[in-house]
Amino acid sequence: LSELVLPPSLVTIKSAAFRSCTGLCSVRLADPENSKLARIDQEAFCADSSLTTFDLRGSTAVFFIGVSVFERCTSLKEIYIPRSVATLFEKAFSGCCTSYALQLSYFVIFTYSV
């Protein structure tokens, strides 16, 4: 599994659902305008060492990103998080050793580099 395309009917990505999925490179929504994805629970993508892009652009339903969701995603470079996210828990990006741009509401507001 190198690309994960999330269907519009998906509401929650459960805890550790794709944890240590080392071949996963990108995650995106199939139909952002109609997506029902609201929650990404703790460690959902933790230790996905090949994950480079996580793209939720266009979604208005996502409001929750749990603890350590991207922890130890050492290849992460692009993260697109919609303005609907009200909760971004601690350690969400802990151990991400590369530089990446975090985009909220489609504007880069934070660039991280270790």
N, C-alpha and C positions, 0 to 999 in steps of 0.2 A: 504494500500500500504506500504509494509515494504522494498521491494527492487525495485529500479528503474534501468532498463536496457535500455540504450539509443540506439536506432536503428542507423545504419550507415548513413541513409538518413537525419537525424536531423542536421540542420545547426546552429540554434540558440535556446538557452533556454531563453525565454522572461522574462522580468522583473517580479519578484514576482510569477513566474509560480508555484513554489512549496512552497511558503512562508507559514509558520506555519503548515506544513504537519507533525504533531507531531508523526505519526507512521512510518515515513520514516527512515530506519536504514542505508541503503547503496545505493550508486549510482555508476554504472560502465558502460563501453561501451560494447555493444554486440559484436562488431567486430572492435577492435581498429585500425587495419591496414587499414581498408576501411572507417573509420569514417569521416564524413564531418563536424562534430561539430566544429565551429569556434569561437562562442561567447557564453558567459554566462553572461547575462545582470544583472543589479543591483537587489539585494535582491532576486535572484532566489531561494535560499534555506534558506533565513533569518528565524530565529526562529524555525528551524526544530530541536526540542529539543532531538529527539532520533537518529539523524544522527551521526553515528560513523565513517563511511568510505566513502571517496569520491575518486574514482580511475579512472584516465584518462591515465594510463600507456599505451604506445604503440601508442597513437595518435600523429599525426604530423600536424594536422589542427588547433587545438585550439590556438588562439592567444590573446584572450581578456577575462579577468575576471573582471566584473564590481564592483562598489561600494557596500559594505555590503553584498556580495554574501553569506557569511557564518556567518554573524553577529548573535550573540546569539544562535549559534549551540553549546549548552553547553555540549554535549556528544561527540563532534568530537575528534577523536583520531588519525586517519590516513588520510592524504591527499596526493595524488599522482598527481602532476602537470607536464605535459610534457615540454620539453625544448622549444617547439614552442611558449609558452606563452610569449608575449612581453609586455603586459599590465596587471598589477595586481593593481587594484585601492585601494584607501585608505579604511580603515575600513573593509576590506575583512574578517578579523578574529576578529573583535571587539566583546567583550563580550563572547568569547569562554573561559569558566572558567576552563576547564580541561587541562591537559598536552597533547600535541600531537606532532607528528613528521611531518614536512613539507618536502616532497620529490620533488625535482626538478631534472629532468634528471636522475631519479632513484637513486640518492644518497641523504641521509639525510644531509641537509646543515643548518637546523635551527630547534631547538627544543624549543618549547614555553611552559611556565608553569606560572600560576598565583599563 
